Amino acid sequence: MNKRGRPTADERTARDERILDVATALFLEHGFAGVALDRIAAEAGVTKRTLYTAFGDKPAILRAVVRRQHPYADQPTADLVSTATAIGSALFSDRAVALHRLVIAESTRSPELAREFHEAGPLAAQQALVRAGATPETAAELFTLLLGELHRERLLGLAPAPTAAVVAARAVRAVAVLST
């Protein structure tokens, strides 16, 4: 017997996570332009109306996918090194690198998508650094130091994901450089 009525909060959370899992996989496999909302809905086992109600349009779903890559943005403020480490851990991951590549590939066709990615990703990370103690004037520099050449190598497929120890050491060095 199927349950009728509105889903519970836990059911909505599980449904939304499933939608984001499906959307992420489809975006990474087919590109942003190559994925229709109908396909996301079908593979997630929901209606298109559910997608619009839960997230909005396709760019809003991508924003939610990107925000999910930044769990530190919604967590209580930690110290600067811990926040920088969390950012590095999130952004050096294979999934984050693949999403970054996807947005770069789509950016000339969809500058708005690139802008939204920038707001939901790099700017959210910089805001987390400010909440953790960086000055607004140095948050962008700290973010840049944290990612640096290793992130570029990851985007180009030239380097594997760094270990947690390497990410933590980068965070310590980046914070130390800006503290001098």
Accessible surface in RSA format (square Angstrom, percent):
REM  Atomic radii and reference values for relative SASA: ProtOr
REM  Chains: A
REM  Algorithm: Lee & Richards
REM  Probe-radius: 1.40
REM  Slices: 20
REM RES _ NUM      All-atoms   Total-Side   Main-Chain    Non-polar    All polar
REM                ABS   REL    ABS   REL    ABS   REL    ABS   REL    ABS   REL
RES MET A   1   243.20 125.9 153.83 101.8  89.36 212.8 131.01 111.4 112.19 148.6
RES ASN A   2   128.23  88.4 111.07 107.3  17.16  41.3  20.81  50.1 107.43 103.8
RES LYS A   3   131.07  63.9  96.13  59.0  34.94  83.2  95.58  86.0  35.49  37.8
RES ARG A   4   210.17  88.2 187.33  95.5  22.83  54.4  69.87  95.5 140.30  85.0
RES GLY A   5    69.14  85.3   0.00   N/A  69.14  85.3  38.78 106.4  30.36  68.0
RES ARG A   6   217.08  91.1 198.28 101.1  18.80  44.8  72.66  99.3 144.42  87.5
RES PRO A   7    51.06  37.2  44.47  40.5   6.59  24.0  47.22  39.0   3.84  23.8
RES THR A   8    68.38  48.6  59.87  60.7   8.51  20.3  64.93  87.2   3.45   5.2
RES ALA A   9    62.89  57.8  55.36  85.4   7.53  17.1  56.23  79.2   6.66  17.6
RES ASP A  10   119.56  83.7 112.42 111.9   7.13  16.9  32.25  75.9  87.31  87.1
RES GLU A  11    72.37  41.5  65.27  49.4   7.10  16.9  39.49  76.4  32.88  26.8
RES ARG A  12   100.30  42.1 100.30  51.1   0.00   0.0  31.89  43.6  68.41  41.5
RES THR A  13    82.68  58.8  78.39  79.5   4.29  10.2  55.95  75.2  26.73  40.4
RES ALA A  14    59.39  54.6  48.52  74.9  10.87  24.7  55.39  78.0   4.00  10.6
RES ARG A  15    43.72  18.4  43.50  22.2   0.22   0.5  18.50  25.3  25.22  15.3
RES ASP A  16    34.93  24.5  34.93  34.8   0.00   0.0   9.14  21.5  25.79  25.7
RES GLU A  17    74.31  42.7  74.31  56.2   0.00   0.0  33.77  65.3  40.54  33.1
RES ARG A  18   104.09  43.7 100.85  51.4   3.24   7.7  56.41  77.1  47.68  28.9
RES ILE A  19     0.00   0.0   0.00   0.0   0.00   0.0   0.00   0.0   0.00   0.0
RES LEU A  20    12.05   6.7  12.05   8.6   0.00   0.0  12.05   8.5   0.00   0.0
RES ASP A  21    69.34  48.6  65.09  64.8   4.25  10.0  23.51  55.3  45.83  45.7
RES VAL A  22    24.84  16.3  21.05  19.1   3.80   9.1  24.81  21.6   0.04   0.1
RES ALA A  23     0.00   0.0   0.00   0.0   0.00   0.0   0.00   0.0   0.00   0.0
RES THR A  24     0.82   0.6   0.82   0.8   0.00   0.0   0.65   0.9   0.17   0.3
RES ALA A  25    59.31  54.5  49.36  76.2   9.95  22.6  56.78  80.0   2.53   6.7
RES LEU A  26     6.67   3.7   6.67   4.8   0.00   0.0   6.67   4.7   0.00   0.0
RES PHE A  27     0.05   0.0   0.00   0.0   0.05   0.1   0.00   0.0   0.05   0.1
RES LEU A  28    65.31  36.4  34.37  24.6  30.93  77.8  35.35  24.8  29.96  80.6
RES GLU A  29   128.78  73.9  94.39  71.4  34.40  81.9  37.50  72.5  91.28  74.5
RES HIS A  30    67.88  37.1  43.73  30.4  24.14  61.8  31.90  32.9  35.98  41.9
RES GLY A  31    20.41  25.2   0.00   N/A  20.41  25.2  17.33  47.5   3.08   6.9
RES PHE A  32    19.19   9.6  19.19  11.9   0.00   0.0  19.19  11.6   0.00   0.0
RES ALA A  33    71.32  65.6  43.17  66.6  28.16  64.1  46.96  66.1  24.37  64.5
RES GLY A  34    48.58  59.9   0.00   N/A  48.58  59.9  27.53  75.5  21.05  47.1
RES VAL A  35     1.65   1.1   0.00   0.0   1.65   4.0   0.80   0.7   0.84   2.3
RES ALA A  36    58.13  53.4  47.71  73.6  10.42  23.7  54.04  76.1   4.09  10.8
RES LEU A  37    20.11  11.2  15.70  11.2   4.41  11.1  15.70  11.0   4.41  11.9
RES ASP A  38    85.86  60.1  79.96  79.6   5.90  14.0  31.23  73.5  54.63  54.5
RES ARG A  39    98.11  41.2  92.60  47.2   5.50  13.1  37.55  51.3  60.55  36.7
RES ILE A  40     0.00   0.0   0.00   0.0   0.00   0.0   0.00   0.0   0.00   0.0
RES ALA A  41     5.18   4.8   5.18   8.0   0.00   0.0   5.18   7.3   0.00   0.0
RES ALA A  42    77.42  71.2  47.86  73.9  29.55  67.2  58.78  82.8  18.64  49.4
RES GLU A  43    91.93  52.8  62.04  46.9  29.89  71.2  31.59  61.1  60.34  49.3
RES ALA A  44     2.16   2.0   0.00   0.0   2.16   4.9   0.93   1.3   1.23   3.2
RES GLY A  45    63.92  78.8   0.00   N/A  63.92  78.8  36.12  99.1  27.80  62.3
RES VAL A  46    25.64  16.9   6.16   5.6  19.49  47.0  14.91  13.0  10.74  29.1
RES THR A  47    85.19  60.6  78.74  79.8   6.45  15.4  80.82 108.6   4.38   6.6
RES LYS A  48    85.54  41.7  80.59  49.4   4.95  11.8  37.42  33.7  48.12  51.3
RES ARG A  49   192.61  80.9 185.98  94.8   6.63  15.8  66.49  90.9 126.13  76.4
RES THR A  50    30.69  21.8  27.34  27.7   3.35   8.0   8.00  10.7  22.69  34.3
RES LEU A  51     0.00   0.0   0.00   0.0   0.00   0.0   0.00   0.0   0.00   0.0
RES TYR A  52   106.43  49.7  93.17  53.0  13.27  34.5  66.43  49.9  40.01  49.3
RES THR A  53   112.47  80.0  78.93  80.0  33.54  79.9  73.23  98.4  39.24  59.3
RES ALA A  54    33.59  30.9   0.14   0.2  33.45  76.1   8.07  11.4  25.52  67.6
RES PHE A  55    42.38  21.2  17.46  10.8  24.92  64.8  24.99  15.2  17.38  49.7
RES GLY A  56    20.83  25.7   0.00   N/A  20.83  25.7  20.64  56.6   0.19   0.4
RES ASP A  57    69.42  48.6  66.13  65.8   3.29   7.8  24.50  57.7  44.92  44.8
RES LYS A  58    37.97  18.5  37.60  23.1   0.37   0.9  23.09  20.8  14.87  15.8
RES PRO A  59    39.92  29.1  39.92  36.4   0.00   0.0  39.92  33.0   0.00   0.0
RES ALA A  60     9.56   8.8   8.20  12.7   1.36   3.1   8.35  11.8   1.22   3.2
RES ILE A  61     0.00   0.0   0.00   0.0   0.00   0.0   0.00   0.0   0.00   0.0
RES LEU A  62     2.24   1.2   2.24   1.6   0.00   0.0   2.24   1.6   0.00   0.0
RES ARG A  63    66.00  27.7  65.26  33.3   0.74   1.8  17.66  24.1  48.34  29.3
RES ALA A  64     7.01   6.4   4.71   7.3   2.30   5.2   4.83   6.8   2.18   5.8
RES VAL A  65     1.93   1.3   1.06   1.0   0.87   2.1   1.06   0.9   0.87   2.4
RES VAL A  66     2.46   1.6   2.38   2.2   0.08   0.2   2.46   2.1   0.00   0.0
RES ARG A  67   120.39  50.5 115.29  58.8   5.09  12.1  51.74  70.7  68.64  41.6
RES ARG A  68    61.93  26.0  42.49  21.7  19.44  46.3  41.95  57.3  19.98  12.1
RES GLN A  69    24.66  13.8  22.17  16.2   2.49   5.9   5.08  10.8  19.58  14.8
RES HIS A  70     6.24   3.4   5.90   4.1   0.35   0.9   1.65   1.7   4.59   5.3
RES PRO A  71    72.26  52.7  62.67  57.1   9.59  34.8  70.61  58.3   1.65  10.3
RES TYR A  72    12.49   5.8   6.22   3.5   6.27  16.3   6.38   4.8   6.11   7.5
RES ALA A  73    29.26  26.9  16.04  24.7  13.22  30.1  16.04  22.6  13.22  35.0
RES ASP A  74   131.63  92.2  95.69  95.2  35.94  85.0  36.26  85.3  95.37  95.1
RES GLN A  75    99.58  55.7  89.62  65.5   9.96  23.7  26.39  56.2  73.19  55.5
RES PRO A  76   125.34  91.3 101.35  92.4  23.99  87.2 113.99  94.1  11.35  70.6
RES THR A  77    78.11  55.6  40.70  41.3  37.42  89.2  32.74  44.0  45.38  68.6
RES ALA A  78    46.73  43.0  32.69  50.4  14.03  31.9  43.63  61.4   3.10   8.2
RES ASP A  79    85.59  60.0  72.45  72.1  13.14  31.1  49.35 116.1  36.24  36.1
RES LEU A  80    37.35  20.8  34.65  24.8   2.70   6.8  34.65  24.3   2.70   7.3
RES VAL A  81    49.38  32.5  48.91  44.3   0.47   1.1  48.91  42.5   0.47   1.3
RES SER A  82    51.67  43.7  42.03  56.1   9.64  22.2  21.17  45.1  30.50  42.7
RES THR A  83    10.38   7.4   7.91   8.0   2.47   5.9   6.79   9.1   3.59   5.4
RES ALA A  84     0.00   0.0   0.00   0.0   0.00   0.0   0.00   0.0   0.00   0.0
RES THR A  85    32.57  23.2  32.57  33.0   0.00   0.0  29.83  40.1   2.73   4.1
RES ALA A  86    36.76  33.8  26.81  41.4   9.94  22.6  33.74  47.5   3.02   8.0
RES ILE A  87     0.00   0.0   0.00   0.0   0.00   0.0   0.00   0.0   0.00   0.0
RES GLY A  88     0.00   0.0   0.00   N/A   0.00   0.0   0.00   0.0   0.00   0.0
RES SER A  89    57.88  48.9  42.29  56.4  15.59  35.9  34.65  73.8  23.24  32.6
RES ALA A  90    13.79  12.7   4.31   6.7   9.48  21.6  13.50  19.0   0.29   0.8
RES LEU A  91    16.65   9.3  16.35  11.7   0.30   0.8  16.35  11.5   0.30   0.8
RES PHE A  92     2.95   1.5   2.68   1.7   0.27   0.7   2.95   1.8   0.00   0.0
RES SER A  93    35.84  30.3  29.51  39.4   6.33  14.6  35.49  75.6   0.35   0.5
RES ASP A  94    98.81  69.2  89.36  88.9   9.46  22.4  37.23  87.6  61.59  61.4
RES ARG A  95   104.30  43.8  97.70  49.8   6.60  15.7  25.61  35.0  78.69  47.7
RES ALA A  96     8.40   7.7   3.46   5.3   4.94  11.2   4.75   6.7   3.65   9.7
RES VAL A  97     2.16   1.4   2.15   1.9   0.02   0.0   2.16   1.9   0.00   0.0
RES ALA A  98    27.56  25.3  23.43  36.2   4.13   9.4  24.93  35.1   2.64   7.0
RES LEU A  99     2.52   1.4   2.52   1.8   0.00   0.0   2.52   1.8   0.00   0.0
RES HIS A 100    41.74  22.8  41.74  29.0   0.00   0.0  19.30  19.9  22.44  26.1
RES ARG A 101    99.97  42.0  94.41  48.1   5.56  13.2  47.03  64.3  52.94  32.1
RES LEU A 102    15.04   8.4   7.19   5.1   7.85  19.7  14.70  10.3   0.34   0.9
RES VAL A 103     4.63   3.0   4.63   4.2   0.00   0.0   4.63   4.0   0.00   0.0
RES ILE A 104    95.47  54.3  87.94  65.5   7.53  18.2  89.12  64.2   6.35  17.2
RES ALA A 105    63.06  58.0  43.22  66.7  19.84  45.1  54.29  76.5   8.77  23.2
RES GLU A 106    10.88   6.2  10.88   8.2   0.00   0.0   0.24   0.5  10.64   8.7
RES SER A 107    32.54  27.5  28.16  37.6   4.38  10.1  14.16  30.2  18.38  25.7
RES THR A 108   122.57  87.2  93.05  94.3  29.52  70.4  83.70 112.4  38.87  58.8
RES ARG A 109   162.80  68.4 127.37  64.9  35.43  84.4  73.79 100.8  89.02  53.9
RES SER A 110    30.64  25.9  26.94  36.0   3.70   8.5  17.23  36.7  13.40  18.8
RES PRO A 111    80.60  58.7  76.35  69.6   4.24  15.4  78.08  64.5   2.51  15.6
RES GLU A 112    93.40  53.6  92.05  69.6   1.34   3.2  51.62  99.8  41.78  34.1
RES LEU A 113     3.39   1.9   2.04   1.5   1.36   3.4   2.77   1.9   0.62   1.7
RES ALA A 114    27.83  25.6  24.38  37.6   3.45   7.8  24.75  34.9   3.08   8.2
RES ARG A 115   123.60  51.9 117.20  59.7   6.41  15.3  50.19  68.6  73.42  44.5
RES GLU A 116    22.92  13.2  22.88  17.3   0.05   0.1   6.46  12.5  16.46  13.4
RES PHE A 117    25.47  12.7  23.01  14.3   2.46   6.4  24.83  15.1   0.64   1.8
RES HIS A 118    84.36  46.1  84.32  58.6   0.04   0.1  53.34  55.0  31.01  36.1
RES GLU A 119    95.11  54.6  85.73  64.9   9.38  22.3  28.36  54.8  66.75  54.5
RES ALA A 120    10.50   9.7   2.82   4.3   7.69  17.5  10.26  14.4   0.24   0.6
RES GLY A 121     0.17   0.2   0.00   N/A   0.17   0.2   0.17   0.5   0.00   0.0
RES PRO A 122    20.20  14.7  20.20  18.4   0.00   0.0  20.20  16.7   0.00   0.0
RES LEU A 123    60.93  33.9  60.64  43.4   0.29   0.7  60.64  42.6   0.29   0.8
RES ALA A 124    16.53  15.2  15.22  23.5   1.31   3.0  15.94  22.5   0.58   1.5
RES ALA A 125     0.00   0.0   0.00   0.0   0.00   0.0   0.00   0.0   0.00   0.0
RES GLN A 126    29.02  16.2  28.82  21.1   0.20   0.5   6.57  14.0  22.45  17.0
RES GLN A 127   107.69  60.2 105.59  77.2   2.11   5.0  33.16  70.6  74.54  56.5
RES ALA A 128     3.91   3.6   2.02   3.1   1.89   4.3   2.32   3.3   1.58   4.2
RES LEU A 129     0.00   0.0   0.00   0.0   0.00   0.0   0.00   0.0   0.00   0.0
RES VAL A 130    54.35  35.8  45.52  41.2   8.83  21.3  45.52  39.6   8.83  24.0
RES ARG A 131   112.55  47.3  87.12  44.4  25.43  60.5  65.11  89.0  47.45  28.8
RES ALA A 132    14.57  13.4   0.12   0.2  14.45  32.9   1.70   2.4  12.87  34.1
RES GLY A 133    57.88  71.4   0.00   N/A  57.88  71.4  31.83  87.3  26.05  58.4
RES ALA A 134    10.41   9.6   1.22   1.9   9.19  20.9   5.69   8.0   4.72  12.5
RES THR A 135    66.81  47.5  63.83  64.7   2.98   7.1  64.97  87.3   1.84   2.8
RES PRO A 136    97.97  71.4  77.24  70.4  20.72  75.3  78.69  65.0  19.28 119.8
RES GLU A 137   133.84  76.8 111.51  84.4  22.33  53.2  71.66 138.6  62.18  50.8
RES THR A 138    44.38  31.6  44.38  45.0   0.00   0.0  38.14  51.2   6.23   9.4
RES ALA A 139     3.52   3.2   3.52   5.4   0.00   0.0   3.52   5.0   0.00   0.0
RES ALA A 140    46.32  42.6  45.18  69.7   1.14   2.6  45.49  64.1   0.83   2.2
RES GLU A 141    88.47  50.8  85.30  64.5   3.18   7.6  46.19  89.3  42.28  34.5
RES LEU A 142     1.22   0.7   1.22   0.9   0.00   0.0   1.22   0.9   0.00   0.0
RES PHE A 143    18.27   9.1  18.27  11.3   0.00   0.0  18.27  11.1   0.00   0.0
RES THR A 144    89.71  63.8  84.70  85.9   5.01  11.9  65.76  88.3  23.94  36.2
RES LEU A 145    73.93  41.2  59.32  42.4  14.61  36.7  61.84  43.4  12.09  32.5
RES LEU A 146     0.00   0.0   0.00   0.0   0.00   0.0   0.00   0.0   0.00   0.0
RES LEU A 147    16.43   9.1  16.43  11.8   0.00   0.0  16.43  11.5   0.00   0.0
RES GLY A 148    29.16  36.0   0.00   N/A  29.16  36.0  22.05  60.5   7.11  15.9
RES GLU A 149    93.32  53.6  85.95  65.0   7.37  17.6  52.13 100.8  41.20  33.6
RES LEU A 150    29.27  16.3  26.29  18.8   2.99   7.5  27.25  19.1   2.02   5.4
RES HIS A 151    16.04   8.8  16.04  11.1   0.00   0.0   3.31   3.4  12.73  14.8
RES ARG A 152   135.07  56.7 133.17  67.9   1.90   4.5  41.10  56.2  93.97  57.0
RES GLU A 153    58.63  33.7  58.63  44.4   0.00   0.0   8.79  17.0  49.84  40.7
RES ARG A 154    13.30   5.6  13.26   6.8   0.04   0.1   0.00   0.0  13.30   8.1
RES LEU A 155    34.67  19.3  25.94  18.6   8.73  22.0  25.94  18.2   8.73  23.5
RES LEU A 156   118.04  65.7  91.26  65.3  26.78  67.3  95.92  67.4  22.12  59.5
RES GLY A 157    53.40  65.9   0.00   N/A  53.40  65.9  21.79  59.8  31.62  70.8
RES LEU A 158   130.11  72.5  95.04  68.0  35.07  88.2 100.18  70.4  29.93  80.6
RES ALA A 159    16.31  15.0   8.89  13.7   7.43  16.9  11.93  16.8   4.39  11.6
RES PRO A 160   112.67  82.1 100.74  91.8  11.93  43.4 109.92  90.8   2.75  17.1
RES ALA A 161    48.82  44.9  29.34  45.3  19.48  44.3  29.34  41.3  19.48  51.6
RES PRO A 162    27.50  20.0   3.09   2.8  24.41  88.7  12.30  10.2  15.20  94.5
RES THR A 163    86.82  61.8  77.96  79.0   8.86  21.1  83.60 112.3   3.22   4.9
RES ALA A 164    81.53  75.0  67.04 103.5  14.49  33.0  71.23 100.3  10.30  27.3
RES ALA A 165    75.43  69.4  60.88  93.9  14.55  33.1  68.89  97.0   6.53  17.3
RES VAL A 166    68.37  45.0  65.29  59.1   3.07   7.4  68.21  59.3   0.16   0.4
RES VAL A 167     3.81   2.5   3.81   3.4   0.00   0.0   3.81   3.3   0.00   0.0
RES ALA A 168    37.32  34.3  37.10  57.3   0.21   0.5  37.32  52.5   0.00   0.0
RES ALA A 169    43.91  40.4  35.92  55.4   7.99  18.2  43.06  60.6   0.85   2.3
RES ARG A 170    38.22  16.0  35.52  18.1   2.70   6.4   3.92   5.4  34.30  20.8
RES ALA A 171     0.00   0.0   0.00   0.0   0.00   0.0   0.00   0.0   0.00   0.0
RES VAL A 172    80.95  53.3  79.55  72.0   1.40   3.4  79.62  69.2   1.33   3.6
RES ARG A 173   136.03  57.1 133.74  68.2   2.30   5.5  72.37  98.9  63.67  38.6
RES ALA A 174     4.03   3.7   0.92   1.4   3.11   7.1   4.03   5.7   0.00   0.0
RES VAL A 175    18.84  12.4  18.10  16.4   0.74   1.8  18.53  16.1   0.31   0.8
RES ALA A 176    49.74  45.7  44.20  68.2   5.54  12.6  49.09  69.1   0.66   1.7
RES VAL A 177    84.07  55.3  74.19  67.2   9.88  23.8  77.69  67.5   6.38  17.3
RES LEU A 178    59.31  33.0  34.98  25.0  24.33  61.2  36.79  25.8  22.52  60.6
RES SER A 179    87.29  73.8  47.85  63.9  39.45  90.9  39.05  83.2  48.24  67.6
RES THR A 180   150.27 106.9  84.85  86.0  65.42 155.9  99.34 133.4  50.93  77.0
END  Absolute sums over single chains surface
CHAIN  1 A     9864.5       7974.9       1889.6       5906.5       3958.0
END  Absolute sums over all chains
TOTAL          9864.5       7974.9       1889.6       5906.5       3958.0
